[in-house]
């Protein structure tokens, strides 16, 4: 970046690579709404939610509106992200005269390895405060609240703060937040401790379009970071209709909207989410992204509920070589050996052996395993083993025994699946011969079944 022309070329290249990474597959673009929406939660009017997957369960903090109209923060847990067990209200409004006496809402929660940190909106002229908790249930508000207030950044956020999200990149907390004046726009602030925030001098960083689906307001949505860029599922408003779109950024400050936005639309007339939907939080779990969103059918906001949508991650294709190439189903050997080779850009050391399966039925043994170059192509592969008896029993239960008995040998295709340590799924297949060598023509079909299905 020593010359201006070189800098411009590099910036353009980064944007191009970022958007190819974000939009070159269906990840985060093609979403399917859960058929059981809206989710069952208490109280009946539920709006902004934040979900984390921690300690083997989904944990949700969300805004509930009680019978008096007060916004308070509630907590629920789930084993699947769909069916939730409520645990009641966990963060109440402040005492009379405090900055959050009228409402507490829009929780955003991160776990730093020791404590949970929650940032939340308080009161009518919204400001952002912080609370901490050892368990996600009992919360202590920071005595110096609020930690982010309107104004002092060019006037674009003088009217108050709105929807926001927080991301920790390993060294710095990054907050994207709405500024409320005549139009809602999105700005960014950074912090080393989550308490003292510095607003970016170039705010706002994402604004409404000049026309189309997001020409009135844009609302901050959840952010994740892949290998090359940040992805934000933001919401855009046109008239009274709010939909969800995607934007990407190489650094969190310069954003590009996806050209085919919106990527998730409101429901059909009469549906519970027919008027507006706003993305609240996303969790990457195994082979999918899960997005919880706030929706309603009444533009005045009296029918708010929460729903779930899912986007499946692309499956990494792998080369698989099973040994032996011809499997004698009468053999009493101990192992079936499998060599897994990942494509360029992936590391076989990242394969989670405990997730490797043969035809989604037979698990790989946790040991022995070995990284080597079995086929001599200078590309590392991972050797895993499957129990030969389990594989044989599975094959015998799923092939046409009459055909095998008549031909004595036939070919079958076996599929190996698994996940990398970061949850990325992979899949590959190999075709082998299977045989049932016979000692004599007097063998009968039932005798074969009796011997090899024990």
N, C-alpha and C positions, 0 to 999 in steps of 0.2 A: 504494500500500500504506500509506496514511496512517491508515486506520481498519481495525479488526480485521475487520469484516464484508466490506470491500472486499478485504482480503487473502485471506480464505477463498474468496470468489468467484473471484479470480484464480487461486489455487492449484487450485481445482476445474476451472477452464477449461483450465489448462495440462495437468492430468492427462487431461482429455477429449481435447484436441487431440493430445496425445502418443499416446494409445492408438488414436485414429482413424488417425493416421499410421502406426503400427506394425502395426495389424491390419486396416486397411481394404482390403487386398489380400492376395494369397497370399505376399508377400515375407516370408521367414523363418518362415512358418507351415506351408506345404505343402512337405514335403521328400520327395525320392525317393532311396532308397539305390542306390548304384552296383551294377550287376549283377555286377561282378567282385570284390566284397568277399569276404574281407578283402584288404587291400593286401599286396603281397609286399615285405617288408622284413627286414633282418637286424639283430639276432638274431631267432629265431622268436617269442619273447615280447616284444611291443612294446606299450607302454601310452601314457602321456601324450605328446601331440605338439603342436608349435607350427609353423605354416606362415606364411611371408610370400612375397609375389610381388615380386621385386626384380631389376632388370637383365634382365628378360625371362624369368626362370625362377622356378619354385616352389622354395623352400628350406625344408626341414623339419628341425627339431631334435626329437628324441623320446627317451623313456626306453626303454632296452633292458635286459632282464634276462638276464645271462649264465648259463652253466652252473652257476656257484657260487651263484647267487641274488642277486648284487650288482646294484644299479640304477646304471646309468651313462648318460650322455647321448651320443647318436649323431646323425649328420648324413647327409642324403640330398638329392638334387636331382631335379627333374622338369620336363619341358616342358609337361605337361598336368595335373599334380596327381594322376595315376593310376598311371603307371608310373614307378618311382623307381630312381635309381642310388645305391647306398649308398657312403658315404665313410668309414665306420668310426666309432669312438668319438672324440669330441672334448672331452669333459670327464669326468675321472676323479674317483674319491673322493679325499678328502684324506689326508694322512699320518696315521699313528697318533697319537691324542690330539687331533686337530683336530675342530672342530665338525661336519664333514661326512665323517668317516672311514668311516661305515657305508654311506652312499648319497648320490648326487646324482641328482635326478629333477625332473620337472615343469618343463622349460624354458619360459620366456616371453621372446620376443626382439623387440626393437624396433630399427630402424635410424634414427639421428638425423641422417642426412645425411653423417656422417663415420665413425662407428663403430657397431658392433652392441653392444647392451646385453642381457645375459641375466640374468634373475632365476631362481633355482632353489631347490628344497627340498633341505635337507641333513639327513642322519641320521634317527634313529628318533623322538626328540622334535623334531619338525620345526621348523626355523627357515628363514628365507629369506635367501639370499645373492645377490651380484651378481658377474658376470664381464663382461669387455669383450673385443672382438675387432675387428681391422681388416677381416677377410674372412669372418667367421662360422665359421671353421675352427679357427684358433689362438686359444685363449682364455686370458686372464689373470684369475685370481680377485682380487677387491678385497681389499686387505690388512686392511681393517677389518670384514670379514664376521663374523657375519651382520648384515644391515641391518634385519631385522624379526624380533622374537622374541615368544614367547607372553607373556601376562599384562599387567597394568598397565592394563587397560581394562574393569574391571567384573567380571572373573572369567570371562567367557564364552569366552575363548580361552586359559585357563590351561593346558590339557592339551597344547597344541601347535597348529601351523598346518598346514593342509591345502591342497587345491586352491586356486589363485589365478589371477588374470589381471591384466594391466597395460594401461592406456590412457593415451596422451598427448594432451591436449586443446589443445595449442598453447602452453600456459604451465605446466601442472601435470601431473605423473604421478599417476594415480589407480589404486590397487590394491584390488581386491576379493578377499577371502581367506576361507578357512574357519577357524573356530575349533573346536577339538576338545575337548569335554568329554563329557557324556553324549549330547548331540545335536550334530551338526554344523550350524552356522549360518554365515551369510555377513556379514562386516563390511567396512569400507572404511577405507583410509588414503591420505593424500596426501603428495606430496613435490615440491619444486622441482627436485631434482637426481637423483632416483632412488636416493639413498643415505640421506638423513635423512628418515624417515617420521613422520607424525603420525596416530595413530589417531583416527577420528571418535568424539566423545564419546557419540553416539547409537547406537553399535554394540550388537547386530547390526542390519543393515538388511534382511535377507531371512531368514526363518525357516521351519521346516517347517510344513505345514498342520495343522490340528486333526484332519483325517481325510483319507482319500483317497491318491492316488498319491505324494505327497511328505510323508507324515506322520511319517517316521522321521528322515531326514537330507535336507538340501539341499546341493548341491555347486556351487561357483562354476564358471561357464562363460565362453566368449568374449563380449566386449562390442564393439558398434559404436555409432556415433552418427549418426543421420540429422539432418534439418534441425530437428526439434523435440525429440528425446529420445534417450536411451540405450536400447539393446536388449541384453538378456543371455539367452543360451541356457544356462540352468542345469539341473542334473539333480536329480531327486527320487527318494528311496528309500522304498519301502513293502515291509516284510518284507525279502526278499533281492533284490527286483527294482528296478532303477534305470532310469528313463526320462528323456527330455529335454523340458523345458518352456521357455516364454518369459516373461520379465518385462520391464517397461519403466519408465523413470524420466525425469523432466524434468531432473534435476540429478545423478543418480548416487547419491543418498542415500535418496530415498523411492521405493520400488519397488511396482509393481502387477503381480500375476500375471495372465497371460492366462486368461480364463475357460474356454477349451476345452482347457486343458492335459491331458495331455502332447501335444506336437506331433510327437514322434518316438518310436515304441515299439520295444521289443525285437523280435527276430526270432521266427519260429514255433518250436515245439519241434524240437530237433535242429539248428537253425541255429547258426552260429558266435557270434552275438550274442544268443542266446535268454535269457540271464540278466540282463545289464546293459549299458547304453550310457551313456557320459558325453561330453558335448560338450567338445572340446579347443580348437579354433581355427576361425575363419572367415575367408575371403578373398572380397572382392567383385571379380569379374572379368567384364568385359563385361556380359552380360545375366543374370548369375546370382550367387548366393551359394554358395560351396563350404564345407562343414563337414566337418572331419575329427574322428572320434569314436573313443573307446576302448570296446571291447566284449568280451564273453566269454560262454561257455556254462556255465562252472563258477563258482558263487557263491564258492568258495574262492579263485578268482583264479589258476588254473594254465593257462588257455587264452587269455590276453589277446592281442588283435590290434587293429589299427587299420583303420577303414573310412572311406568317403567318402559323404556325402549332398549333394544339390544342391537349391536352391530358386531358381526363375527369377524375375527382377525383372519388374515390370509394364512394359509397353511404352507409352511416351508417344504418344498419337495426335496426328498433325500434319496440317495442311491442306497439300495439294500442288497446284500449278498448273503444268502443263507447257505450254510454248509452242514450236512452234505447236500449236493445238488440232486441226488437221488436218495430218497428216504425209504429204507426197508422197514416196513411197519411191524415186522417180526423181530427186529433187532432189540436187544436189551441194553443198548448203549445209554449213557447218562445224559448227554447234552445235545441240543441243537444250537449251533453257533451262528451268530448274526453279526455282520459288519455293517455299520451305519456311517455313510459319508455325507457330510453337509455341503451345500453349495458355497461358493466363494463369498466371503463376508461374514461367515458364521464359524464358530469354534466348537469342535466336538467335545471339548472339555466342559462346555456349558450344558450338555445334555443331562437332564435329571433322570438317572437310571431307574429310579423308583416309579417313573411314569411310563416307561417303555412297555408296550403291550403287543402281542401277536394276535391279530384279528380281534382286538378289543376283548380278548378272553384270557390268554395265557400271559402272565406277567414275566418280565425278564428277571433273572436272578440278580441280586444286588452284588454278588461276587461269584466268580472272578470277572473283572472287566479289565480292558487294556486299550490304550491309545497306540496305534501303529499305522502302518501303510500296507495293509493286507494285499491289495491288488497292484502295488508298485507303481502308482500313477503320481507319486509325490504329493498326494492330498491325504491328510490324516483321516483315519477312520476310527470309530469306537467299536470294540468287540464286546458284545454281551452274549449271554447264554440263556437258553430256555430249557426247562426240564423236559427231557425227551419223552417220558411217559405221559406228561400232561399234553404235549403237542400231539402225540400219537392218538391219545384218547379223543382229543378235540377233532382231529381229522376223521377218525373212524365214525364219529357221531354226526359228521356233516357231509360226507361224500356218499355217492350212490354206490352202495356195497355190491349191488348186482353187477354194475358196470365194472367195478374193480375186480370182482371175482372172475368175470368173463375175460377181461383184458390182462389181468395180473399187474399191469402198469398203466398209470394215467398221469396227466399233468394237472397241477392245481396252482393257484396264485394265493400267496399269503401276504398280508399287509402288516407293516410295522408302524406303529404310531407312538407319539410321546410328546414331551414338552421340554423346551429349554428352561434354564433356571429363571428367566424373566417371564415365563408363561407363554412364550411363542410356541404354537403347535407345529409339529412336523409329521410327515407321512411319506412312506415309500413302500414298494411292493417288489416281490421276487417270485418267479415261477419255477417250481421244482417238480421233479417226478416222484411219485410215490409208488411203491410196489408191495405186493403180497406174494413173495416167492412161495411156491407150493412144493411139498415133499412128494406128492404123487397125485394122480387124478382122482383118488378116492376121497380127497378132502371134501368136506361138505360145507356149504355156506353157514349153517348154524354152528358148526364147530369153530369156524373162524371168528364169528361173533362172540362165542363163549370164551375163547382164549384171549381175545384182544380188547375186550371191553371190561375186563375185571378191574 
